[in-house]
Each structure stands twice: as C-alpha cells, then as structure tokens.
Amino acid sequence: MAGHSPASPATPASPGKKIAEALRGSPVYVDPSLATAVDAAQKRELVEQIKESKLPIRVVLVPLVEGDSWGGKPEQLAEVVHDRMGGGPSILITLGDLPDDIAAREWPEGAHQAMHAAAAVFFQDDMKGAGLAKRVSRAIGIIKAGNGDKVYEEATASLNTSKPTPSGEAGGTGKDAASSRAGSGGSPLVRILSLVVGPVLLLAAAGMLLRRRSRLRDLTTPFALPRSVFAAARQADEAGLRDRAGEEVVRLGEEARTAQGDPAAVERALDAYAAAGTVLDRAGGVVDLAGVFALVAEGRAALSKAPATLPLCFFHPLHGPAVRRIPWRPLGRREQLRVAACETCLRAVRTRRAPEVLTDRRDGRPFPYFEIPAEDSIWAATGYGSLLSGDGDSLAGRVQRGDFTRTLG
C-alpha cells in the first residue's frame, strides 16, 4: 500500500477561533458552564436587545481563571476574540476580574464609553444580587445611551469623601499625580484612587466590595489573618499599629508552637515568627511595621492548608491579603512585573487608575515605598512578598540573612 499514510487528525480550533465562529451566528456566546446563569430565554432577550441597539456589540461569557487561555484577564480574552473576528469597530462585553463584575472593551476606544458603562453596573445599588443576564442587559442599555462616563461617576460618587493629600503621596511623584489628575479632567474616580484614601473610605469601600465577593470573604483556614486585623490596622496611628503588630507576632508564635502537621511547614512558620520579632523590635515606622504583618502572613500561610496563598497587597500591604496577581509596569520603566493585588487595587489598575500606595520617606520627601532603591529597602526589594523569586525565597529568609538590619538607618 505504498503511497498511503495514516490520515492526521484535524487540528482543533483554538478557543478564540471557536468563540469568534460562534459569534458570527449569534452576538451572544455563553460557555456551557454558565448555562444556568444565562439560560436560553435570557440569551434570546440579550440578542434582541443588541439588535435593537444597532451597535456592534458582542457578549462573550466565559469563566476566567488564572492559567486559562486568556491568563484570567478579560482584556486578553477581548483582544483575542476581536482579532479572530477580523478587527474593525466592535464592542465586547465579558466577565470582569471580580465576581458580580462585567467588563467591556471597544474599538475604537471610547467611541461609546463602553468600559465605564460596564464598570458602573458593579457599583449600582439595584444591581446587587442581580443575575448575570440582568447585569449584561444593564450594560448594553448604558452603552446604547452613550453616557457610560456619567453613569460611572454617578455610581461611584458616594466614594468620593476623602480629602486631598499632598502631591506625591500616592501613585508616583507629585508631578505624575498632578498630570494624572489634569489628564482625567479631575473626575471623582481619579480623585478617589490617585490620592491616599482615608481609613473611613477604605473601610466603606472594602465592606462594599466584600459584600459582592462571596469567594473573598474572610479566609476560613485555621491560621488565616482575619481581614478585620487589617481594617483595624489602617485606623491605628503608628503606636497603635505597633501594638497590633506585636499582638499578631505573639499569636503566630503560639499557633506555630501548637501546630500539628508537616514539620517543615511548622519550621517555616517559626522562622517567620522569629523574623517578625526582629523587624518589630527595630521597626522605624509604618513601612517596617507593615513588614511585620507581611511576615506574620507568611508564617500563617505556611501553617495553612490552602494550596496557594498570595502575599499581602503589593501596593499597600495594610489593605490585607491579595486576591490575585496582575501585570503592572511602574511609571517610567519598561519592565513589567506581576504583583499581588487586593481587590481595591486590582480594580484601580484594571481601570488605569493609580492605586493607593504605602509611602516611605527619602530625603525628607514621601515616595511610594517601591521606588526606594532595592539596596536600601528590603520591602522595595521584595514588594512585601510579591517580588520573591520562589524556590525557597522568603521574607523570613531575607531577614535572617541580614537584609533588614543592613538597611536600617
């Protein structure tokens, strides 16, 4: 049977191509895993609403998890699908970064204010607990009206209660912050996220977001740092923060000494306990005290049975535990980092706003702590855990080898 060879199996279509092909037949694509969230009748209603809008809207409802074909990023999903459909004017609505959140991208950007139209739905009181189909429908309605920016500002206006702080204390230098505010027209959102937010606003915003995020309720593993610890820490002055840090160090020591299980994990927790004590004894201010909390979190993560525990928020560790890693590029730099972010900072970065950052002082001026040269700050070098290389690298190990005491003074 010369000249014959086994037929090679056809190459399966990529996920992006599969979705694009489905969208050519219907403007709404619902992954089978979400069929109970958006049933056939609701899908038909969305299709009719899109047709009535006479806009190039497409809805792609696909679960997003880190490590999937889109890296868990709604913007990546939108870019791939848009490319597979051949480009051109388009509006794509997807799930967002957070539960109960939806996102939108459009080409050309800003033509129908779609990004803010979708983001506004998350903050609207009457959408709390609404189903996915209703949230998508609301976003389509706002996009059709073309007033997404206004609706978003109205939906987030209640958050705009903080007082301005001196320039340079959040999101970069004073010049960067000023240009960011000028470029945005001074919108409430920019003022909210580009300035150092007061404790009352932080607590209110965190409470609102946590109510909408069932998967991010207080951690339930035995050794988790409760989020209430961080809420209280943000309200405390430096002396109060030092007292609370001391309490958490003592608790970690007690938990580590009485823990049952993997001896190696217990040893890591004890190392973190010892390192936290070292930092606490010689802490020179809030930046170091935040490091104590980061070390306590590292120790408790070692004792926790959770498969993968993220460090504290890179941008401001007193926000508490991060919820996911995100790509982020510091101002004025080419390299992109993957840092752990809390829910509030994640949203700020996703909407291209400056998150609240923990500041340090250099030459008498405030700087974001991560802009201090790494050789002068263990916290800048490690991002409170976000920038560790893995393979056994840890905050406790850095403290034990002298990285903290070397940079004192």
N, C-alpha and C positions, 0 to 999 in steps of 0.2 A: 504494500500500500504506500509505495514511495510517493512523495509529493504532498502527503496529507499530514497534518499535525493537529493535535487536540485544540479545539476552539478555546480561546482565552475568555474568561468571564468578563462581562461588561464592567467597566469601572463605575462604581456607584456615584451618583451625583453628590456634590458637596452639599452640606446643609444650606449654605447661602443660595446655591443654584436651585435647590429644591423649593425653598421658600419663594424665590423670585418667580419660578414657573407657576407656583400655586397662585401668586398674586396677579398673574396675567388673566386668570379666570375669575378671581374674586378679590376685591380690595381688602378683605379681612382674612388673615391667616391665624388660626388658633391651633396651637400644639395639642395633640391628643391628651396630654397630661392635664390640660386646662379646660377640658370639655365640660366639666361640671361647673367651672367658674363662669364660662361663657357658653351657654347651650346653643342649639341650632336656631331657636327662635330669636334669641338675643343677637346672634350673629347676623341674621337676616335684617333685624332692625338697624344694626350698625351699617350694614351695606346700603340700606335705603337712605340713611342719614347722610352718608358720604356722597351718594349720587345726587341728593338734593343740594348739597353744598357746592357742587360743580367745581370742586378743588381736587388736586391730585393727591388726595390723602390715602395712605395705606396703613393698615393696622397689622402689626406682627406681634402676636402674644406668644412668646417663648420663654420658659423659665431660664433665668440667668444665674449661673453659679460659677465661682472662680475655677478655672481649669477647663471650661467648656470651649466650644469652637469660637466663642467671642471673648474669651478671657473674663467672662462675667460682666462685661461692660456694655451697657445699652448703646453707647455711641459707636462701639465697634460693630455690633450687630447691624445698626442702621447703615453704617458706611458700606459694609459688605453687601447687604441686600440692595442698596441703592446702586452700587457698582454692577451687580449681577443683572439689574433691570435695565442697564444701559445708560444710567445717568439721567440728566435732564431735570426740569423742575419737579419737585416731589416733596411730600411731607410724610414722614414715617413716625408712627406712634408705637412705642414699645413699652414693656415693663421698665420700671426705673431701678435705681440702685437699692431702694428700700421697699419693704412690704408696704402695700397700700399706696405705692408711688407709681406713676407713669411718667414717661419721658417722650420728648418729640425732637426730631431733627428735621430741618428743611433745607432745600436747595432751590433758589439762592437763600442764604442765611438771612433770617429776619424778615423775609417777604410778608409773612402772615403772623409774625410774633408767636410762632408755634411753640418754641421752647418754653416761654413763660406761660403760655396757655395751659400746657400740660402740667407744669410745675405748680401752678396755682391751685389745681384740684386738691393736691395733698393738704393744703392749708385751709380749705374751705370747710367751715363747721358742718354744713349739711351733707358733706361727703364722708364724714366719719362713719365707718362701718358700712359704707355703701359697697355694693358689689363691683367687681371689675368692669362689667359691661356698662354700668352707670357712670363710672369714673371716666372711661374712654368716651362715652357719649357726651359727657360734660365737656371734655377737652375738645372734641370735634366742634361742639357748639361755639366755644370761645374762639377757636381758630377761624370758624366761618365768620364770626363777628369782627375779627381782625383787631381786637383790643386786648390781647393777651398781656401786654406790659402793664396796662392799667389794672386789669383784674388781679394780676400777681401782686402789684403794690398794695391794692386794697386788702387782699387776703393776708398779707404779711404786715400790715400797718400796725397791728396790735403789738408786734415785737419791737417796734421802734421806740423804746423807752429809755435807752441808755444815754448818758451824757458824753459828749465828745471828750477824748483824751488827747494829750499832747501828741503831735505828729511823730511818727517813727516808732510807736509802741506796738504796732500790730501790722503784720503782713509785709514788713520790709522797712526801709528807711523812710524818713519824713517826706523826702522828695517822691518816692514811689507811692506812698499813701496818698499824697496830695494829688498826684497825677491820676491815680486811680479814681479818686472822688470827682475830679474835674471831668475825666473822660466819660463818667457814667451819668453826668448831669445831676449828681447829688441825690440819687434815688434812695428811698428808705432802705432797700436791701443792702446797698453798698455801705450805707452808714452803719447798718446792723453788723455786717460781717467784716468790715475793714477796720473797725475800731475795737479796742479791748472792751469786751462786754462786761457789764456789772454782774455781780453774783445773782441779784434778783432775776435779771433777764435770763441768765444761764439756767437757773433752776426752772423758770417757767418754760423756756424753750425745751429743755431736756425732758420735763414732765410731759409736755405736749407730744414730743416725738416718741417717747417711750410708750405712751398710751396707744400709739398707732403701730407699734412694732412688737408684736407678740413674741417673736423669736429673740428679741433683745431685752426681755425682762431680766430682772436681777438674776445673775448666774446662780444655778442651783447646786453646783458641785460643792462638796463639803468644805473646801478650803478657798472658795472664791472670795475676792474682796467685794463686799456689797457696794452697789453704786451709791448708797446713802453715805458711805465714807467720803467719797469724792464730793458729793453735794455739800457736806458739812465742811470739808477742807477748803472749798472755794470761798466759803463765807468767813473763814477764820483769818485773823491777822497773822503775822509771822510767828508770834509767840504761841498763838492757838494752834497754828499749823504744826509747829514743832511738837507740841503736846500730843496732838493726834497722831503724828508720825511715830512718836515714841510708843504710844498705845498699840499701834499696829505691829511694830517690831516685837514687842513683848508677846502679842498674840501669835505671831508667826513662830517664835521660839517655842511656845507651848504646844502649838499644833505639830511642829516638826518633831519634837521630842516624844510625843504620844502617838505619832502616826504609825500605822501598820501597813506593810506592803513592801514595795521594791526598795531594798536598802540603798540602791544608787540614787533613787529619787529623793529619799529622805536626806541623804548626804548633800545633794544639790540644794535642798531647802535649808539645811543647816548652814551651808556656805553662804546662801543669800541672806540668812539671818545675821551671820557674823559681819558680812559686808554692809548690810543696812545699819548695823550698830556703829560701824566705823564711820560711815558717812554722817549719821545722825550726830555723833559726838563732835564732829568737826565742821558741820554744815554752816556755811557762811551766809545763807539767805534762802529765799524761796526756791531758787533753781536747784540748790543741793537738797532741800527738803523734798522737792518733787522726785529727786533721785532716790530718796529713801522709800517713797511709795512705789517707785518702779522696781526696786529690789525686793520689796515685800511681795509685789505682784509676781515677780519671777519665782520667788520661793514658793508661793502658793500654787503657781502653775505647775511646779514640779510635783507637788502633792496631789494635784487634781487629776482625776481620771479622764478629763476631757482629752480627745485625741490630738487637738492642736489649739493652743491658747495663744492669742495675739498679745503683744505687749501693750502698754498704755499708749494713749494717743500721742503720735509724734509731735503734733503741732502744740498741744498743751496737755501734758500728762495728767494734770488735775481735772481734766474732763473725764478721766476714767478709762476703762478698757476700750481698746479699739474694736471695731466690728468687721473690718476687712482691710486688706492692703490695696493701695491705689497708686497709680503712676503720678509723679509730681516732679516738676522741674523748678528749682529755686530761681528767683529773679536774677537775670544777668548771667545765667550759666547755661551751658549746652547740655550737660549730662542730665539724664532723667533718673530719678530714684523711685523705688517702690517703698512706700512708707505706710505704717499702720495708722488708720484714722478713726476717730469716733464718728458717730452718726452726724453730729452737727458739722464737723469739719469736712466730712465726706461730701455733704450737700453743698457746702460753700465751694469746695474745689470743683465739684461737678458743674456748678453754675458759673464757674470762672470768677468767683469772688474770693477775697482774702480771708482765710480763716483766722480766728483769734489765736494768737501765739503767745507762748510764755517768753518773757523778755529777760535778758541778762543786761548787765551794765559793763561798758568798756569805755575807758577814758571819760568817765562821768556821764556817758550818754546811754540810753536804752537801745538795745539791739535784740532782734529775735535770737534766742539762745543758739540756734543752729548756724548763725552767721559768725559766731565767735570761732576763731581758728581751732581746728580739732586738737592741735597740740596743746592748747591752753584750756581745754574743757573736755572732760570725759563725756559730758552729756551731749555736746555738739558732735563728738566723735561717734557716739553710739545712737543718737536720737532716742535716748531712754529705752533702747532695745530694738528700735525699728531697723537700725543700720548694722546690726550684728551680722556676722558672716555665716553663722550656723556652725556645724561641725564642732560643737562643744564650746563655741564662743559664747560668753555670757557676761552680763553686767557684774555679777559677783566675781567672776574670774578677773575681769579688768580691775576691779577694786583691789582684789587680793594681790595682784602683781604691782600695785602702786600707782595706777593711772589716776586715781582720785587725789591722793596725797601729793603727788608730783605737781599737780596743777593748782594747789592751794596758794592763796596769796596773790 
